[in-house]
């Protein structure tokens, strides 16, 4: 019998939390990540600020950093010291908070950037250099040997300053010469040993399978060094790329709250955390119940509205308008199925309870719900008349109906 007792024994279902596909947990279908815990490196304060029109004050930077630490993010990229004096002051204040996470900054392969990071009190830097040979030769006039020499010298200099170094080779995915990448990364691992290597899909042009292939390939070249993955969302594939990268062995993935970031943005912190924790059972250290609060904070500070139906943190994500959905909720809820029409309970990600709403898609079950709510009774013919009027008004107004509008319709019909 397909009852709640049977469902309680299934993987993919956790009472009062979520109900997802049991096939997610079949390792013949989905490869298990090589690590039981995936760290999130949040770039809201750096790549997020590169979102067009977004600028943080010192107070903004500090408040967001506090929220990210409380959320459980493993590493925060607090900014880029070379950008401005205000940026540096904000980074210093974040460092002074002594947060329960690693605080890092982005620096170029340049001693000046590294010195500025040290002045800010930073212990870990993300040191970047282009890995696209076409851009290096034409844009920067650098042959491969010069690129390698520059990267080795910069990582070595940062190490001499006592810093942990995350080497970030940007535009990795458009490099069509694997030997170019291999020579660079192997030389780095042998001569100066960065703490980790970040593979970067800077322009969001890698398919998910490509992301996994590159992570796996680089890990074979430098098995002693951790590999991270950073991407953008040009084709709506950022999350899928993250999944493939993790399945291939990436230990850290880079994300931003609300999917902020240059152009189409980065993979969204809230989506990646929920995806890994709920769909795959992989620990991230993220307190999922704080996702909504953090999203709203960043939304308000950046003045970037989150769509109502955005995954995980959309304000209307758990509301239900369709009559069929409402009918199922009413029938299944009484049998213990609290997630008949959703993947999880709203509280799992810090959302308030979902609402039944009225509009052009409403049916008899929806109207019966609102009649019960307002302690009103209607004959079958009256019920049909109210349903038709609700649908008509929903189509006419192209919006949901308020309780006042519903009661006005009831007054006319009843």
C-alpha positions in Angstrom: 0.0 0.0 0.0 1.3 3.4 -0.9 0.8 5.1 2.4 2.8 7.4 4.6 4.4 4.5 6.4 5.9 3.2 3.1 7.1 6.6 2.1 8.8 7.1 5.5 11.1 4.2 4.6 12.2 5.7 1.3 15.4 7.6 0.6 14.5 11.1 -0.7 11.8 11.6 1.9 12.3 13.1 5.3 9.3 13.8 7.4 8.5 17.5 7.9 11.4 18.4 5.7 11.5 17.3 2.0 10.2 14.9 -0.6 12.5 14.5 -3.6 13.3 11.7 -6.1 14.6 8.5 -4.5 16.8 8.0 -7.6 19.0 10.9 -6.5 20.5 8.5 -3.9 21.2 5.6 -6.3 24.9 5.8 -6.9 24.5 3.8 -10.1 22.6 6.9 -11.4 24.3 9.7 -9.6 28.0 9.5 -8.8 28.8 10.2 -5.1 31.0 13.2 -4.5 34.5 12.3 -3.5 34.1 14.4 -0.4 31.3 14.0 2.2 31.4 17.7 2.8 31.6 20.4 0.1 32.7 23.9 1.2 31.1 27.0 -0.3 33.3 29.9 -1.2 30.9 32.9 -1.3 31.8 35.7 -3.7 28.8 38.0 -2.9 31.2 40.7 -1.7 33.5 40.6 -4.7 32.0 39.1 -7.8 28.6 40.2 -6.5 29.7 43.8 -6.4 30.7 43.4 -10.0 27.0 43.1 -10.8 26.1 46.2 -12.9 24.8 49.0 -10.7 25.8 47.3 -7.3 28.1 49.1 -4.9 28.7 48.3 -1.2 29.4 50.9 1.5 31.7 49.8 4.3 28.7 49.1 6.5 27.1 47.0 3.7 30.2 44.9 3.4 30.4 44.3 7.1 26.7 43.4 7.5 26.7 41.0 4.6 29.9 39.4 5.9 28.3 38.9 9.3 25.2 37.3 7.6 27.4 35.0 5.5 29.3 33.8 8.6 26.0 33.2 10.5 24.7 31.3 7.5 27.7 28.9 7.7 29.7 29.8 4.6 33.1 28.2 4.8 35.0 31.0 3.0 34.1 34.6 2.2 35.7 36.6 -0.6 35.5 40.0 1.1 36.5 42.2 -1.9 39.5 43.3 -4.0 41.9 45.5 -2.2 43.3 47.2 -5.4 39.9 48.6 -6.3 39.7 51.5 -3.8 40.6 52.8 -0.4 37.0 52.3 0.7 37.2 48.7 -0.4 40.3 48.1 1.6 38.7 49.7 4.7 35.7 47.5 4.4 37.9 44.4 4.1 39.8 45.5 7.2 36.6 45.8 9.2 35.5 42.4 8.0 38.8 40.9 9.1 38.4 42.6 12.5 35.1 40.9 13.1 37.0 37.6 13.6 34.2 35.6 11.9 33.7 31.9 12.1 34.8 31.5 8.5 37.9 32.0 6.4 38.1 35.6 5.0 39.9 36.0 1.7 40.3 38.6 -1.1 41.0 38.5 -4.8 44.4 39.7 -6.0 46.1 39.9 -9.4 49.4 38.2 -10.0 51.1 41.4 -8.9 53.2 42.2 -5.7 51.3 45.4 -5.2 47.9 43.6 -4.8 49.5 41.0 -2.5 51.0 43.7 -0.3 47.6 45.5 -0.1 46.0 42.2 1.0 48.6 41.8 3.8 48.0 45.4 4.9 44.3 44.5 5.2 45.1 41.7 7.6 44.2 38.9 5.2 45.7 35.4 5.7 44.4 33.8 2.4 44.3 35.3 -1.1 42.7 34.2 -4.3 45.4 35.0 -6.8 44.1 35.3 -10.4 45.7 35.1 -13.8 44.2 34.4 -17.2 44.5 30.8 -18.6 43.2 31.6 -22.1 46.3 31.6 -24.4 44.6 33.8 -26.9 43.9 36.5 -24.4 47.3 36.2 -22.9 49.2 36.6 -26.2 47.0 39.2 -27.9 45.6 41.1 -24.9 48.6 40.9 -22.5 51.5 40.1 -24.9 52.5 37.1 -22.8 53.8 33.8 -24.1 53.1 30.6 -22.1 56.6 30.7 -20.5 56.0 34.2 -19.3 52.5 33.3 -17.9 54.0 30.4 -16.0 56.9 32.5 -14.7 54.6 35.3 -13.6 52.2 32.9 -11.8 55.0 31.0 -10.1 56.7 34.3 -9.0 53.4 35.7 -7.7 52.4 32.6 -5.8 55.9 32.3 -4.3 55.8 36.0 -3.3 52.4 35.5 -1.5 53.8 32.4 0.2 56.8 34.4 1.4 54.4 36.9 2.9 52.9 34.0 5.0 49.7 33.8 3.0 47.6 30.8 2.0 47.1 30.9 -1.8 44.2 29.8 -3.9 45.3 30.1 -7.5 42.5 31.1 -9.8 43.1 30.7 -13.5 40.3 32.5 -15.1 38.8 31.7 -18.5 40.0 28.1 -18.1 37.2 26.6 -20.1 38.1 28.5 -23.4 41.7 27.2 -23.4 41.8 24.8 -26.3 45.3 23.6 -25.4 45.3 21.1 -22.5 49.1 21.1 -22.4 49.0 24.9 -21.8 46.9 24.2 -18.7 48.9 21.1 -17.6 52.3 22.8 -17.9 51.0 25.7 -15.8 49.3 23.8 -13.1 52.0 21.1 -12.8 54.8 23.7 -12.6 52.9 25.6 -9.9 52.4 22.4 -7.9 56.0 21.5 -8.1 57.7 24.9 -7.6 55.4 26.8 -5.2 52.5 24.6 -4.2 49.4 26.8 -4.0 46.9 25.5 -1.5 44.3 24.9 -4.2 43.6 25.5 -7.8 40.3 27.1 -9.1 39.0 26.1 -12.5 36.9 29.0 -13.9 34.2 29.1 -16.4 34.4 32.9 -16.5 32.0 33.4 -19.4 29.6 30.6 -18.6 30.4 28.7 -21.8 31.1 25.2 -20.5 28.5 22.5 -20.6 28.1 20.6 -17.3 29.9 17.6 -18.7 32.8 19.8 -19.7 33.1 21.1 -16.1 33.3 17.6 -14.8 35.8 16.6 -17.4 38.2 19.5 -16.6 38.0 18.9 -12.9 38.7 15.2 -13.2 41.6 15.9 -15.7 43.3 18.5 -13.5 43.0 16.3 -10.4 44.9 13.6 -12.3 47.6 16.1 -13.1 48.0 17.5 -9.5 46.4 14.9 -7.1 48.1 16.5 -4.1 46.3 19.9 -4.5 42.6 20.6 -3.9 40.6 21.7 -6.9 37.8 24.2 -6.8 35.2 25.4 -9.3 33.9 28.8 -10.2 31.4 29.5 -13.0 28.8 31.9 -14.4 25.3 31.4 -15.6 25.2 32.6 -19.3 23.2 29.6 -20.4 21.4 28.8 -17.2 23.7 25.9 -16.5 25.7 27.2 -13.5 24.1 24.8 -11.0 24.4 21.8 -13.3 28.1 22.7 -13.8 28.5 22.8 -10.1 27.0 19.3 -9.7 29.2 17.8 -12.4 32.3 19.5 -10.9 31.5 18.1 -7.5 30.8 14.6 -8.8 34.2 14.8 -10.6 36.0 15.6 -7.3 35.9 19.4 -6.7 36.1 20.1 -3.0 35.0 23.7 -3.1 32.5 25.6 -5.3 32.2 29.4 -5.6 28.7 30.9 -5.3 26.9 34.2 -4.6 23.7 35.0 -2.7 20.8 35.5 -5.1 23.0 34.5 -8.0 24.7 37.9 -8.1 27.8 38.4 -10.2 29.1 39.9 -13.3 26.7 39.7 -16.3 24.4 36.7 -15.7 25.9 36.1 -12.2 27.4 33.2 -10.4 25.8 30.0 -9.2 23.4 31.0 -6.3 24.6 30.2 -2.8 21.1 29.4 -1.6 20.3 27.1 -4.6 23.6 25.2 -4.5 23.4 24.7 -0.7 19.8 23.4 -0.9 20.6 21.3 -4.0 23.5 19.6 -2.3 22.0 19.1 1.1 18.5 18.0 0.0 18.9 16.4 -3.4 22.2 14.6 -2.7 22.5 14.5 1.1 25.9 16.3 0.9 26.9 18.4 3.9 27.8 22.1 3.2 27.8 23.5 6.7 25.0 25.9 5.6 22.1 26.6 8.0 19.3 26.2 5.4 16.8 27.9 7.7 18.8 31.2 7.4 18.8 31.2 3.6 15.7 33.4 3.3 16.9 36.0 5.8 20.3 36.2 4.1 18.7 36.5 0.7 16.3 39.3 1.8 19.2 41.2 3.4 21.3 41.1 0.2 18.2 41.9 -1.9 17.6 45.1 0.1 21.2 46.2 0.2 21.8 45.7 -3.5 18.3 46.9 -4.5 18.1 43.8 -6.8 14.6 42.3 -6.6 14.4 38.5 -6.4 11.7 37.1 -8.7 8.7 35.7 -6.9 9.3 32.3 -8.3 13.0 32.2 -7.8 14.2 28.7 -6.6 14.5 28.4 -2.8 14.0 32.1 -1.9 11.3 33.4 -4.2 8.6 35.2 -2.1 5.7 33.4 -3.7 7.5 30.0 -4.1 5.2 28.0 -1.8 1.9 29.8 -2.7 -0.7 27.7 -4.5 -3.3 29.1 -7.0 -4.4 26.1 -9.1 -7.5 24.3 -8.0 -6.0 20.8 -8.7 -3.1 21.6 -6.3 -5.4 22.9 -3.6 -7.5 19.8 -3.9 -4.5 17.5 -3.5 -3.3 19.5 -0.5 -6.6 19.2 1.3 -7.0 15.4 0.5 -3.3 14.4 1.1 -2.7 16.6 4.2 -5.3 14.6 6.2 -3.3 11.4 5.5 0.0 12.8 6.6 1.4 13.9 3.3 2.5 17.4 4.0 4.4 17.9 0.7 1.9 16.6 -1.9 2.6 19.5 -4.2 6.0 20.8 -3.1 9.6 19.5 -2.8 10.0 20.7 0.8 8.3 22.4 3.6 8.8 26.2 3.5 10.4 26.2 7.0 13.3 24.1 5.7 14.8 27.2 3.9 13.4 29.8 6.3 10.3 30.6 4.3 6.9 31.4 6.0 4.0 28.9 5.3 2.7 28.9 1.8 -0.6 30.6 1.1 -3.7 29.5 -0.8 -4.3 32.4 -3.3 -7.1 33.2 -5.6 -6.8 34.0 -9.3 -7.6 32.8 -12.9 -6.4 29.3 -12.1 -8.5 28.8 -9.0 -11.1 26.0 -8.8 -13.8 24.7 -6.5 -11.3 23.5 -3.8 -9.7 26.9 -3.7 -13.0 28.7 -3.2 -14.2 26.1 -0.7 -11.0 26.9 1.3 -11.7 30.6 1.4 -15.4 30.0 2.2 -14.3 27.9 5.2 -11.8 30.6 6.1 -14.5 33.2 6.3 -17.1 30.9 7.8 -19.4 31.1 4.8 -21.6 28.5 3.2 -22.7 28.1 -0.4 -24.9 25.8 -2.3 -23.4 23.9 -5.2 -24.8 26.3 -7.7 -23.6 29.3 -5.7 -20.1 27.7 -5.4 -20.0 27.3 -9.2 -21.0 31.0 -9.6 -18.3 32.2 -7.2 -15.7 30.1 -9.0 -16.6 31.5 -12.4 -16.5 35.1 -11.0 -13.1 34.5 -9.3 -11.7 33.2 -12.6 -13.2 36.1 -14.6 -11.7 38.7 -12.2 -8.4 37.0 -12.2 -8.2 37.0 -16.0 -9.5 40.6 -16.2 -7.1 42.0 -13.6 -4.1 39.8 -14.4 -3.5 39.6 -10.7 -4.4 37.6 -7.6 -7.6 38.6 -5.8 -7.5 40.0 -2.2 -9.8 38.7 0.5 -11.8 41.9 0.2 -12.4 41.2 -3.5 -13.4 37.6 -2.7 -15.8 38.7 0.0 -17.3 41.2 -2.5 -18.0 38.5 -5.0 -19.5 36.3 -2.2 -21.8 39.1 -1.2 -23.2 39.4 -4.7 -23.6 35.7 -5.2 -24.8 34.7 -1.7 
